[in-house]
């Protein structure tokens, strides 16, 4: 279910919306699509940040384990 809302946009933003519109796409649909895309990008960025933080929290342990594994490697 969609909700009707009112926003005030600057002429520059409105011009950008017009440029971003796909053929036959309404202004409302363009704004909704652009917001959905941006929100999806933001969610992905936050997920990446969480993953990086998790890796960094365990980096010393992982690096020590890798160093240990490398000692078992045979030189050819």
Secondary structure, DSSP 8 states (H G I E B T S, - for coil): ----------HHHHHHHHHH--TT--HHHHHHHHHHHHHHHHHHHHHHHHHHHHHHHTHHHHHHHHHHHHHT----
